[in-house]
Amino acid sequence: MTKEDKIDSLAGIVLNKKIGDKVEKGEILAYIHTNLEDRIEEAKKDIQKAYEISKTVPEKYEDILGII
C-alpha cells in the first residue's frame, strides 16, 4: 500500500461490463485476480460500489477527456 511495496504482476481486475453495457441477472461483472485471500472481500465491495445498475442507458462520454 506504499510506493515501496512490491507489485504483484499476477494481481488485477478484468471488467466484463463497462458503462452502457446491458447486464442480465447472474452475469459476472468482473473477475478479481489475487494471491491474497484476505483482500478478496474488500476488493469485491469496492467493485460493487463502482457499478450502478439502471434501467436507463447512461449518456455517452468521451473516453479521452483531454491531452496535456
N, CA, C, O and CB atoms as a CASP TS submission, in Angstrom:
PFRMAT TS
TARGET T0000
AUTHOR 0000-0000-0000
METHOD Language model
MODEL 1
PARENT N/A
ATOM      1  N   MET     1       0.804  -1.196   0.000  1.00  0.00           N
ATOM      2  CA  MET     1       0.000   0.000   0.000  1.00  0.00           C
ATOM      3  C   MET     1       0.854   1.271   0.000  1.00  0.00           C
ATOM      4  O   MET     1       0.333   2.379   0.132  1.00  0.00           O
ATOM      5  CB  MET     1      -0.918  -0.008   1.191  1.00  0.00           C
ATOM      6  N   THR     2       2.145   1.103  -0.146  1.00  0.00           N
ATOM      7  CA  THR     2       3.034   2.251  -0.280  1.00  0.00           C
ATOM      8  C   THR     2       3.857   2.081  -1.559  1.00  0.00           C
ATOM      9  O   THR     2       3.882   1.001  -2.148  1.00  0.00           O
ATOM     10  CB  THR     2       3.963   2.396   0.973  1.00  0.00           C
ATOM     11  N   LYS     3       4.516   3.134  -1.977  1.00  0.00           N
ATOM     12  CA  LYS     3       5.287   3.052  -3.218  1.00  0.00           C
ATOM     13  C   LYS     3       6.468   2.099  -3.103  1.00  0.00           C
ATOM     14  O   LYS     3       7.021   1.674  -4.118  1.00  0.00           O
ATOM     15  CB  LYS     3       5.782   4.427  -3.611  1.00  0.00           C
ATOM     16  N   GLU     4       6.866   1.753  -1.864  1.00  0.00           N
ATOM     17  CA  GLU     4       7.957   0.819  -1.673  1.00  0.00           C
ATOM     18  C   GLU     4       7.500  -0.641  -1.744  1.00  0.00           C
ATOM     19  O   GLU     4       8.331  -1.540  -1.871  1.00  0.00           O
ATOM     20  CB  GLU     4       8.622   1.085  -0.349  1.00  0.00           C
ATOM     21  N   ASP     5       6.196  -0.885  -1.665  1.00  0.00           N
ATOM     22  CA  ASP     5       5.669  -2.243  -1.701  1.00  0.00           C
ATOM     23  C   ASP     5       5.965  -2.903  -3.039  1.00  0.00           C
ATOM     24  O   ASP     5       6.017  -2.251  -4.082  1.00  0.00           O
ATOM     25  CB  ASP     5       4.164  -2.240  -1.435  1.00  0.00           C
ATOM     26  N   LYS     6       6.156  -4.206  -2.979  1.00  0.00           N
ATOM     27  CA  LYS     6       6.382  -4.985  -4.192  1.00  0.00           C
ATOM     28  C   LYS     6       5.054  -5.104  -4.945  1.00  0.00           C
ATOM     29  O   LYS     6       4.010  -5.335  -4.335  1.00  0.00           O
ATOM     30  CB  LYS     6       6.971  -6.402  -3.855  1.00  0.00           C
ATOM     31  N   ILE     7       5.094  -4.946  -6.255  1.00  0.00           N
ATOM     32  CA  ILE     7       3.900  -5.056  -7.092  1.00  0.00           C
ATOM     33  C   ILE     7       3.731  -6.508  -7.528  1.00  0.00           C
ATOM     34  O   ILE     7       4.662  -7.127  -8.043  1.00  0.00           O
ATOM     35  CB  ILE     7       3.992  -4.113  -8.331  1.00  0.00           C
ATOM     36  N   ASP     8       2.534  -7.038  -7.316  1.00  0.00           N
ATOM     37  CA  ASP     8       2.228  -8.398  -7.747  1.00  0.00           C
ATOM     38  C   ASP     8       1.712  -8.329  -9.176  1.00  0.00           C
ATOM     39  O   ASP     8       0.580  -7.905  -9.409  1.00  0.00           O
ATOM     40  CB  ASP     8       1.184  -9.082  -6.798  1.00  0.00           C
ATOM     41  N   SER     9       2.525  -8.739 -10.123  1.00  0.00           N
ATOM     42  CA  SER     9       2.150  -8.633 -11.535  1.00  0.00           C
ATOM     43  C   SER     9       1.065  -9.629 -11.930  1.00  0.00           C
ATOM     44  O   SER     9       0.520  -9.536 -13.030  1.00  0.00           O
ATOM     45  CB  SER     9       3.368  -8.841 -12.408  1.00  0.00           C
ATOM     46  N   LEU    10       0.743 -10.573 -11.061  1.00  0.00           N
ATOM     47  CA  LEU    10      -0.326 -11.531 -11.343  1.00  0.00           C
ATOM     48  C   LEU    10      -1.683 -11.044 -10.829  1.00  0.00           C
ATOM     49  O   LEU    10      -2.711 -11.647 -11.134  1.00  0.00           O
ATOM     50  CB  LEU    10       0.007 -12.881 -10.720  1.00  0.00           C
ATOM     51  N   ALA    11      -1.693  -9.966 -10.057  1.00  0.00           N
ATOM     52  CA  ALA    11      -2.936  -9.440  -9.494  1.00  0.00           C
ATOM     53  C   ALA    11      -3.569  -8.447 -10.458  1.00  0.00           C
ATOM     54  O   ALA    11      -2.879  -7.763 -11.214  1.00  0.00           O
ATOM     55  CB  ALA    11      -2.678  -8.771  -8.127  1.00  0.00           C
ATOM     56  N   GLY    12      -4.901  -8.382 -10.416  1.00  0.00           N
ATOM     57  CA  GLY    12      -5.586  -7.408 -11.256  1.00  0.00           C
ATOM     58  C   GLY    12      -7.082  -7.645 -11.283  1.00  0.00           C
ATOM     59  O   GLY    12      -7.597  -8.529 -10.597  1.00  0.00           O
ATOM     60  N   ILE    13      -7.767  -6.859 -12.071  1.00  0.00           N
ATOM     61  CA  ILE    13      -9.214  -6.956 -12.228  1.00  0.00           C
ATOM     62  C   ILE    13      -9.522  -6.965 -13.719  1.00  0.00           C
ATOM     63  O   ILE    13      -8.978  -6.162 -14.477  1.00  0.00           O
ATOM     64  CB  ILE    13      -9.952  -5.776 -11.501  1.00  0.00           C
ATOM     65  N   VAL    14     -10.387  -7.867 -14.130  1.00  0.00           N
ATOM     66  CA  VAL    14     -10.873  -7.909 -15.511  1.00  0.00           C
ATOM     67  C   VAL    14     -12.329  -7.479 -15.468  1.00  0.00           C
ATOM     68  O   VAL    14     -13.159  -8.148 -14.850  1.00  0.00           O
ATOM     69  CB  VAL    14     -10.706  -9.349 -16.160  1.00  0.00           C
ATOM     70  N   LEU    15     -12.645  -6.365 -16.121  1.00  0.00           N
ATOM     71  CA  LEU    15     -14.009  -5.848 -16.148  1.00  0.00           C
ATOM     72  C   LEU    15     -14.756  -6.441 -17.334  1.00  0.00           C
ATOM     73  O   LEU    15     -14.395  -6.198 -18.486  1.00  0.00           O
ATOM     74  CB  LEU    15     -14.014  -4.303 -16.219  1.00  0.00           C
ATOM     75  N   ASN    16     -15.788  -7.212 -17.054  1.00  0.00           N
ATOM     76  CA  ASN    16     -16.597  -7.806 -18.120  1.00  0.00           C
ATOM     77  C   ASN    16     -17.677  -6.854 -18.612  1.00  0.00           C
ATOM     78  O   ASN    16     -18.121  -6.964 -19.755  1.00  0.00           O
ATOM     79  CB  ASN    16     -17.235  -9.097 -17.638  1.00  0.00           C
ATOM     80  N   LYS    17     -18.095  -5.942 -17.786  1.00  0.00           N
ATOM     81  CA  LYS    17     -19.146  -4.983 -18.139  1.00  0.00           C
ATOM     82  C   LYS    17     -18.629  -3.575 -17.919  1.00  0.00           C
ATOM     83  O   LYS    17     -18.009  -3.258 -16.903  1.00  0.00           O
ATOM     84  CB  LYS    17     -20.435  -5.229 -17.307  1.00  0.00           C
ATOM     85  N   LYS    18     -18.909  -2.742 -18.911  1.00  0.00           N
ATOM     86  CA  LYS    18     -18.469  -1.351 -18.840  1.00  0.00           C
ATOM     87  C   LYS    18     -19.679  -0.442 -18.984  1.00  0.00           C
ATOM     88  O   LYS    18     -20.796  -0.929 -19.158  1.00  0.00           O
ATOM     89  CB  LYS    18     -17.410  -1.039 -19.937  1.00  0.00           C
ATOM     90  N   ILE    19     -19.482   0.850 -18.916  1.00  0.00           N
ATOM     91  CA  ILE    19     -20.571   1.823 -18.982  1.00  0.00           C
ATOM     92  C   ILE    19     -21.419   1.592 -20.224  1.00  0.00           C
ATOM     93  O   ILE    19     -20.905   1.522 -21.341  1.00  0.00           O
ATOM     94  CB  ILE    19     -20.018   3.257 -18.975  1.00  0.00           C
ATOM     95  N   GLY    20     -22.725   1.474 -20.011  1.00  0.00           N
ATOM     96  CA  GLY    20     -23.667   1.323 -21.107  1.00  0.00           C
ATOM     97  C   GLY    20     -23.936  -0.108 -21.538  1.00  0.00           C
ATOM     98  O   GLY    20     -24.839  -0.351 -22.338  1.00  0.00           O
ATOM     99  N   ASP    21     -23.159  -1.068 -21.016  1.00  0.00           N
ATOM    100  CA  ASP    21     -23.379  -2.473 -21.374  1.00  0.00           C
ATOM    101  C   ASP    21     -24.664  -2.990 -20.728  1.00  0.00           C
ATOM    102  O   ASP    21     -24.995  -2.628 -19.599  1.00  0.00           O
ATOM    103  CB  ASP    21     -22.171  -3.343 -20.941  1.00  0.00           C
ATOM    104  N   LYS    22     -25.377  -3.836 -21.456  1.00  0.00           N
ATOM    105  CA  LYS    22     -26.568  -4.477 -20.913  1.00  0.00           C
ATOM    106  C   LYS    22     -26.113  -5.587 -19.970  1.00  0.00           C
ATOM    107  O   LYS    22     -25.167  -6.318 -20.262  1.00  0.00           O
ATOM    108  CB  LYS    22     -27.490  -5.039 -22.054  1.00  0.00           C
ATOM    109  N   VAL    23     -26.807  -5.702 -18.828  1.00  0.00           N
ATOM    110  CA  VAL    23     -26.465  -6.708 -17.829  1.00  0.00           C
ATOM    111  C   VAL    23     -27.693  -7.561 -17.543  1.00  0.00           C
ATOM    112  O   VAL    23     -28.772  -7.042 -17.257  1.00  0.00           O
ATOM    113  CB  VAL    23     -25.936  -6.045 -16.526  1.00  0.00           C
ATOM    114  N   GLU    24     -27.516  -8.864 -17.622  1.00  0.00           N
ATOM    115  CA  GLU    24     -28.576  -9.800 -17.269  1.00  0.00           C
ATOM    116  C   GLU    24     -28.322 -10.322 -15.855  1.00  0.00           C
ATOM    117  O   GLU    24     -27.174 -10.405 -15.416  1.00  0.00           O
ATOM    118  CB  GLU    24     -28.653 -10.976 -18.295  1.00  0.00           C
ATOM    119  N   LYS    25     -29.380 -10.668 -15.154  1.00  0.00           N
ATOM    120  CA  LYS    25     -29.257 -11.190 -13.808  1.00  0.00           C
ATOM    121  C   LYS    25     -28.351 -12.421 -13.826  1.00  0.00           C
ATOM    122  O   LYS    25     -28.509 -13.315 -14.658  1.00  0.00           O
ATOM    123  CB  LYS    25     -30.648 -11.532 -13.222  1.00  0.00           C
ATOM    124  N   GLY    26     -27.406 -12.449 -12.894  1.00  0.00           N
ATOM    125  CA  GLY    26     -26.491 -13.575 -12.775  1.00  0.00           C
ATOM    126  C   GLY    26     -25.207 -13.442 -13.571  1.00  0.00           C
ATOM    127  O   GLY    26     -24.301 -14.261 -13.416  1.00  0.00           O
ATOM    128  N   GLU    27     -25.107 -12.415 -14.429  1.00  0.00           N
ATOM    129  CA  GLU    27     -23.876 -12.229 -15.209  1.00  0.00           C
ATOM    130  C   GLU    27     -22.737 -11.760 -14.312  1.00  0.00           C
ATOM    131  O   GLU    27     -22.955 -11.061 -13.322  1.00  0.00           O
ATOM    132  CB  GLU    27     -24.103 -11.216 -16.350  1.00  0.00           C
ATOM    133  N   ILE    28     -21.543 -12.150 -14.667  1.00  0.00           N
ATOM    134  CA  ILE    28     -20.349 -11.742 -13.925  1.00  0.00           C
ATOM    135  C   ILE    28     -19.915 -10.370 -14.418  1.00  0.00           C
ATOM    136  O   ILE    28     -19.693 -10.168 -15.611  1.00  0.00           O
ATOM    137  CB  ILE    28     -19.196 -12.782 -14.089  1.00  0.00           C
ATOM    138  N   LEU    29     -19.795  -9.425 -13.480  1.00  0.00           N
ATOM    139  CA  LEU    29     -19.380  -8.065 -13.827  1.00  0.00           C
ATOM    140  C   LEU    29     -17.861  -7.962 -13.956  1.00  0.00           C
ATOM    141  O   LEU    29     -17.354  -7.251 -14.824  1.00  0.00           O
ATOM    142  CB  LEU    29     -19.885  -7.070 -12.776  1.00  0.00           C
ATOM    143  N   ALA    30     -17.141  -8.671 -13.094  1.00  0.00           N
ATOM    144  CA  ALA    30     -15.685  -8.553 -13.091  1.00  0.00           C
ATOM    145  C   ALA    30     -15.060  -9.786 -12.443  1.00  0.00           C
ATOM    146  O   ALA    30     -15.700 -10.495 -11.666  1.00  0.00           O
ATOM    147  CB  ALA    30     -15.242  -7.270 -12.351  1.00  0.00           C
ATOM    148  N   TYR    31     -13.809 -10.018 -12.778  1.00  0.00           N
ATOM    149  CA  TYR    31     -13.010 -11.066 -12.149  1.00  0.00           C
ATOM    150  C   TYR    31     -11.893 -10.408 -11.354  1.00  0.00           C
ATOM    151  O   TYR    31     -11.272  -9.450 -11.816  1.00  0.00           O
ATOM    152  CB  TYR    31     -12.433 -12.057 -13.210  1.00  0.00           C
ATOM    153  N   ILE    32     -11.640 -10.926 -10.154  1.00  0.00           N
ATOM    154  CA  ILE    32     -10.542 -10.455  -9.316  1.00  0.00           C
ATOM    155  C   ILE    32      -9.435 -11.503  -9.372  1.00  0.00           C
ATOM    156  O   ILE    32      -9.686 -12.689  -9.157  1.00  0.00           O
ATOM    157  CB  ILE    32     -11.013 -10.197  -7.835  1.00  0.00           C
ATOM    158  N   HIS    33      -8.225 -11.069  -9.657  1.00  0.00           N
ATOM    159  CA  HIS    33      -7.066 -11.968  -9.655  1.00  0.00           C
ATOM    160  C   HIS    33      -6.147 -11.528  -8.521  1.00  0.00           C
ATOM    161  O   HIS    33      -5.651 -10.401  -8.522  1.00  0.00           O
ATOM    162  CB  HIS    33      -6.310 -11.951 -11.045  1.00  0.00           C
ATOM    163  N   THR    34      -5.920 -12.413  -7.555  1.00  0.00           N
ATOM    164  CA  THR    34      -5.040 -12.092  -6.436  1.00  0.00           C
ATOM    165  C   THR    34      -4.537 -13.354  -5.769  1.00  0.00           C
ATOM    166  O   THR    34      -5.164 -14.410  -5.852  1.00  0.00           O
ATOM    167  CB  THR    34      -5.760 -11.214  -5.420  1.00  0.00           C
ATOM    168  N   ASN    35      -3.407 -13.233  -5.112  1.00  0.00           N
ATOM    169  CA  ASN    35      -2.867 -14.308  -4.290  1.00  0.00           C
ATOM    170  C   ASN    35      -3.133 -14.035  -2.813  1.00  0.00           C
ATOM    171  O   ASN    35      -2.756 -14.836  -1.957  1.00  0.00           O
ATOM    172  CB  ASN    35      -1.361 -14.474  -4.540  1.00  0.00           C
ATOM    173  N   LEU    36      -3.772 -12.923  -2.511  1.00  0.00           N
ATOM    174  CA  LEU    36      -4.008 -12.511  -1.126  1.00  0.00           C
ATOM    175  C   LEU    36      -5.467 -12.745  -0.762  1.00  0.00           C
ATOM    176  O   LEU    36      -6.316 -11.881  -0.984  1.00  0.00           O
ATOM    177  CB  LEU    36      -3.628 -11.023  -0.919  1.00  0.00           C
ATOM    178  N   GLU    37      -5.750 -13.901  -0.208  1.00  0.00           N
ATOM    179  CA  GLU    37      -7.124 -14.277   0.139  1.00  0.00           C
ATOM    180  C   GLU    37      -7.790 -13.258   1.060  1.00  0.00           C
ATOM    181  O   GLU    37      -8.998 -13.044   0.968  1.00  0.00           O
ATOM    182  CB  GLU    37      -7.136 -15.645   0.801  1.00  0.00           C
ATOM    183  N   ASP    38      -7.018 -12.627   1.947  1.00  0.00           N
ATOM    184  CA  ASP    38      -7.594 -11.691   2.916  1.00  0.00           C
ATOM    185  C   ASP    38      -8.055 -10.379   2.290  1.00  0.00           C
ATOM    186  O   ASP    38      -8.712  -9.582   2.959  1.00  0.00           O
ATOM    187  CB  ASP    38      -6.591 -11.399   3.994  1.00  0.00           C
ATOM    188  N   ARG    39      -7.730 -10.140   1.040  1.00  0.00           N
ATOM    189  CA  ARG    39      -8.128  -8.883   0.389  1.00  0.00           C
ATOM    190  C   ARG    39      -9.293  -9.056  -0.586  1.00  0.00           C
ATOM    191  O   ARG    39      -9.768  -8.072  -1.154  1.00  0.00           O
ATOM    192  CB  ARG    39      -6.945  -8.290  -0.346  1.00  0.00           C
ATOM    193  N   ILE    40      -9.757 -10.280  -0.786  1.00  0.00           N
ATOM    194  CA  ILE    40     -10.807 -10.532  -1.772  1.00  0.00           C
ATOM    195  C   ILE    40     -12.113  -9.845  -1.400  1.00  0.00           C
ATOM    196  O   ILE    40     -12.727  -9.196  -2.246  1.00  0.00           O
ATOM    197  CB  ILE    40     -11.037 -12.025  -1.920  1.00  0.00           C
ATOM    198  N   GLU    41     -12.545  -9.974  -0.160  1.00  0.00           N
ATOM    199  CA  GLU    41     -13.823  -9.376   0.249  1.00  0.00           C
ATOM    200  C   GLU    41     -13.811  -7.858   0.089  1.00  0.00           C
ATOM    201  O   GLU    41     -14.794  -7.273  -0.365  1.00  0.00           O
ATOM    202  CB  GLU    41     -14.138  -9.740   1.702  1.00  0.00           C
ATOM    203  N   GLU    42     -12.705  -7.222   0.460  1.00  0.00           N
ATOM    204  CA  GLU    42     -12.580  -5.765   0.303  1.00  0.00           C
ATOM    205  C   GLU    42     -12.631  -5.383  -1.174  1.00  0.00           C
ATOM    206  O   GLU    42     -13.280  -4.403  -1.539  1.00  0.00           O
ATOM    207  CB  GLU    42     -11.262  -5.256   0.941  1.00  0.00           C
ATOM    208  N   ALA    43     -11.957  -6.143  -2.014  1.00  0.00           N
ATOM    209  CA  ALA    43     -11.963  -5.870  -3.455  1.00  0.00           C
ATOM    210  C   ALA    43     -13.369  -6.048  -4.026  1.00  0.00           C
ATOM    211  O   ALA    43     -13.798  -5.244  -4.854  1.00  0.00           O
ATOM    212  CB  ALA    43     -10.967  -6.796  -4.188  1.00  0.00           C
ATOM    213  N   LYS    44     -14.094  -7.088  -3.599  1.00  0.00           N
ATOM    214  CA  LYS    44     -15.463  -7.306  -4.065  1.00  0.00           C
ATOM    215  C   LYS    44     -16.351  -6.109  -3.716  1.00  0.00           C
ATOM    216  O   LYS    44     -17.139  -5.653  -4.544  1.00  0.00           O
ATOM    217  CB  LYS    44     -16.040  -8.597  -3.450  1.00  0.00           C
ATOM    218  N   LYS    45     -16.221  -5.610  -2.500  1.00  0.00           N
ATOM    219  CA  LYS    45     -17.027  -4.458  -2.073  1.00  0.00           C
ATOM    220  C   LYS    45     -16.694  -3.224  -2.911  1.00  0.00           C
ATOM    221  O   LYS    45     -17.591  -2.486  -3.318  1.00  0.00           O
ATOM    222  CB  LYS    45     -16.794  -4.160  -0.574  1.00  0.00           C
ATOM    223  N   ASP    46     -15.415  -3.005  -3.164  1.00  0.00           N
ATOM    224  CA  ASP    46     -15.000  -1.851  -3.973  1.00  0.00           C
ATOM    225  C   ASP    46     -15.562  -1.936  -5.388  1.00  0.00           C
ATOM    226  O   ASP    46     -16.020  -0.935  -5.939  1.00  0.00           O
ATOM    227  CB  ASP    46     -13.468  -1.756  -4.025  1.00  0.00           C
ATOM    228  N   ILE    47     -15.528  -3.127  -5.974  1.00  0.00           N
ATOM    229  CA  ILE    47     -16.057  -3.310  -7.326  1.00  0.00           C
ATOM    230  C   ILE    47     -17.561  -3.091  -7.341  1.00  0.00           C
ATOM    231  O   ILE    47     -18.080  -2.426  -8.237  1.00  0.00           O
ATOM    232  CB  ILE    47     -15.720  -4.713  -7.857  1.00  0.00           C
ATOM    233  N   GLN    48     -18.263  -3.640  -6.364  1.00  0.00           N
ATOM    234  CA  GLN    48     -19.720  -3.466  -6.298  1.00  0.00           C
ATOM    235  C   GLN    48     -20.099  -1.994  -6.167  1.00  0.00           C
ATOM    236  O   GLN    48     -21.103  -1.563  -6.736  1.00  0.00           O
ATOM    237  CB  GLN    48     -20.299  -4.259  -5.120  1.00  0.00           C
ATOM    238  N   LYS    49     -19.304  -1.213  -5.421  1.00  0.00           N
ATOM    239  CA  LYS    49     -19.580   0.219  -5.283  1.00  0.00           C
ATOM    240  C   LYS    49     -19.312   0.979  -6.581  1.00  0.00           C
ATOM    241  O   LYS    49     -19.896   2.036  -6.818  1.00  0.00           O
ATOM    242  CB  LYS    49     -18.738   0.809  -4.157  1.00  0.00           C
ATOM    243  N   ALA    50     -18.431   0.439  -7.416  1.00  0.00           N
ATOM    244  CA  ALA    50     -18.074   1.117  -8.663  1.00  0.00           C
ATOM    245  C   ALA    50     -19.152   0.986  -9.726  1.00  0.00           C
ATOM    246  O   ALA    50     -19.200   1.794 -10.654  1.00  0.00           O
ATOM    247  CB  ALA    50     -16.773   0.569  -9.195  1.00  0.00           C
ATOM    248  N   TYR    51     -20.021  -0.018  -9.610  1.00  0.00           N
ATOM    249  CA  TYR    51     -21.090  -0.238 -10.582  1.00  0.00           C
ATOM    250  C   TYR    51     -22.404   0.340 -10.101  1.00  0.00           C
ATOM    251  O   TYR    51     -22.709   0.319  -8.908  1.00  0.00           O
ATOM    252  CB  TYR    51     -21.251  -1.721 -10.866  1.00  0.00           C
ATOM    253  N   GLU    52     -23.182   0.858 -11.043  1.00  0.00           N
ATOM    254  CA  GLU    52     -24.547   1.301 -10.772  1.00  0.00           C
ATOM    255  C   GLU    52     -25.428   0.680 -11.851  1.00  0.00           C
ATOM    256  O   GLU    52     -25.268   0.965 -13.037  1.00  0.00           O
ATOM    257  CB  GLU    52     -24.666   2.885 -10.757  1.00  0.00           C
ATOM    258  N   ILE    53     -26.347  -0.161 -11.432  1.00  0.00           N
ATOM    259  CA  ILE    53     -27.240  -0.836 -12.371  1.00  0.00           C
ATOM    260  C   ILE    53     -28.510  -0.006 -12.505  1.00  0.00           C
ATOM    261  O   ILE    53     -29.129   0.355 -11.504  1.00  0.00           O
ATOM    262  CB  ILE    53     -27.567  -2.294 -11.902  1.00  0.00           C
ATOM    263  N   SER    54     -28.898   0.297 -13.742  1.00  0.00           N
ATOM    264  CA  SER    54     -30.052   1.146 -14.008  1.00  0.00           C
ATOM    265  C   SER    54     -30.826   0.599 -15.196  1.00  0.00           C
ATOM    266  O   SER    54     -30.269  -0.111 -16.034  1.00  0.00           O
ATOM    267  CB  SER    54     -29.616   2.602 -14.267  1.00  0.00           C
ATOM    268  N   LYS    55     -32.089   0.926 -15.268  1.00  0.00           N
ATOM    269  CA  LYS    55     -32.896   0.504 -16.413  1.00  0.00           C
ATOM    270  C   LYS    55     -32.706   1.422 -17.612  1.00  0.00           C
ATOM    271  O   LYS    55     -33.096   1.074 -18.726  1.00  0.00           O
ATOM    272  CB  LYS    55     -34.364   0.457 -16.031  1.00  0.00           C
ATOM    273  N   THR    56     -32.109   2.596 -17.393  1.00  0.00           N
ATOM    274  CA  THR    56     -31.878   3.533 -18.487  1.00  0.00           C
ATOM    275  C   THR    56     -30.408   3.506 -18.895  1.00  0.00           C
ATOM    276  O   THR    56     -29.524   3.296 -18.065  1.00  0.00           O
ATOM    277  CB  THR    56     -32.303   4.962 -18.083  1.00  0.00           C
ATOM    278  N   VAL    57     -30.166   3.720 -20.172  1.00  0.00           N
ATOM    279  CA  VAL    57     -28.798   3.755 -20.699  1.00  0.00           C
ATOM    280  C   VAL    57     -28.192   5.114 -20.372  1.00  0.00           C
ATOM    281  O   VAL    57     -28.821   6.139 -20.638  1.00  0.00           O
ATOM    282  CB  VAL    57     -28.772   3.486 -22.246  1.00  0.00           C
ATOM    283  N   PRO    58     -26.980   5.152 -19.799  1.00  0.00           N
ATOM    284  CA  PRO    58     -26.353   6.443 -19.479  1.00  0.00           C
ATOM    285  C   PRO    58     -25.920   7.175 -20.740  1.00  0.00           C
ATOM    286  O   PRO    58     -25.768   6.575 -21.804  1.00  0.00           O
ATOM    287  CB  PRO    58     -25.146   6.239 -18.556  1.00  0.00           C
ATOM    288  N   GLU    59     -25.726   8.472 -20.602  1.00  0.00           N
ATOM    289  CA  GLU    59     -25.235   9.272 -21.723  1.00  0.00           C
ATOM    290  C   GLU    59     -23.821   8.844 -22.072  1.00  0.00           C
ATOM    291  O   GLU    59     -23.037   8.467 -21.202  1.00  0.00           O
ATOM    292  CB  GLU    59     -25.279  10.782 -21.389  1.00  0.00           C
ATOM    293  N   LYS    60     -23.511   8.909 -23.352  1.00  0.00           N
ATOM    294  CA  LYS    60     -22.155   8.590 -23.796  1.00  0.00           C
ATOM    295  C   LYS    60     -21.227   9.738 -23.415  1.00  0.00           C
ATOM    296  O   LYS    60     -21.646  10.893 -23.353  1.00  0.00           O
ATOM    297  CB  LYS    60     -22.112   8.329 -25.333  1.00  0.00           C
ATOM    298  N   TYR    61     -19.983   9.414 -23.166  1.00  0.00           N
ATOM    299  CA  TYR    61     -18.985  10.433 -22.885  1.00  0.00           C
ATOM    300  C   TYR    61     -17.704  10.048 -23.596  1.00  0.00           C
ATOM    301  O   TYR    61     -17.516   8.898 -23.991  1.00  0.00           O
ATOM    302  CB  TYR    61     -18.752  10.598 -21.356  1.00  0.00           C
ATOM    303  N   GLU    62     -16.840  11.010 -23.751  1.00  0.00           N
ATOM    304  CA  GLU    62     -15.569  10.762 -24.432  1.00  0.00           C
ATOM    305  C   GLU    62     -14.639   9.985 -23.515  1.00  0.00           C
ATOM    306  O   GLU    62     -14.507  10.316 -22.337  1.00  0.00           O
ATOM    307  CB  GLU    62     -14.909  12.090 -24.872  1.00  0.00           C
ATOM    308  N   ASP    63     -13.995   8.954 -24.048  1.00  0.00           N
ATOM    309  CA  ASP    63     -13.036   8.184 -23.263  1.00  0.00           C
ATOM    310  C   ASP    63     -11.819   9.023 -22.877  1.00  0.00           C
ATOM    311  O   ASP    63     -11.293   8.913 -21.769  1.00  0.00           O
ATOM    312  CB  ASP    63     -12.592   6.951 -24.041  1.00  0.00           C
ATOM    313  N   ILE    64     -11.396   9.844 -23.794  1.00  0.00           N
ATOM    314  CA  ILE    64     -10.265  10.746 -23.530  1.00  0.00           C
ATOM    315  C   ILE    64     -10.830  12.144 -23.350  1.00  0.00           C
ATOM    316  O   ILE    64     -11.413  12.723 -24.268  1.00  0.00           O
ATOM    317  CB  ILE    64      -9.197  10.708 -24.695  1.00  0.00           C
ATOM    318  N   LEU    65     -10.647  12.669 -22.155  1.00  0.00           N
ATOM    319  CA  LEU    65     -11.186  13.987 -21.842  1.00  0.00           C
ATOM    320  C   LEU    65     -10.297  15.113 -22.351  1.00  0.00           C
ATOM    321  O   LEU    65     -10.784  16.202 -22.656  1.00  0.00           O
ATOM    322  CB  LEU    65     -11.375  14.125 -20.352  1.00  0.00           C
ATOM    323  N   GLY    66      -9.018  14.859 -22.443  1.00  0.00           N
ATOM    324  CA  GLY    66      -8.118  15.898 -22.929  1.00  0.00           C
ATOM    325  C   GLY    66      -6.674  15.402 -22.914  1.00  0.00           C
ATOM    326  O   GLY    66      -6.360  14.399 -22.274  1.00  0.00           O
ATOM    327  N   ILE    67      -5.827  16.093 -23.605  1.00  0.00           N
ATOM    328  CA  ILE    67      -4.409  15.758 -23.646  1.00  0.00           C
ATOM    329  C   ILE    67      -3.635  16.935 -23.113  1.00  0.00           C
ATOM    330  O   ILE    67      -3.854  18.078 -23.515  1.00  0.00           O
ATOM    331  CB  ILE    67      -3.946  15.391 -25.081  1.00  0.00           C
ATOM    332  N   ILE    68      -2.720  16.641 -22.196  1.00  0.00           N
ATOM    333  CA  ILE    68      -1.928  17.712 -21.567  1.00  0.00           C
ATOM    334  C   ILE    68      -0.562  17.753 -22.206  1.00  0.00           C
ATOM    335  O   ILE    68       0.270  18.580 -21.831  1.00  0.00           O
ATOM    336  CB  ILE    68      -1.803  17.502 -20.033  1.00  0.00           C
TER
END
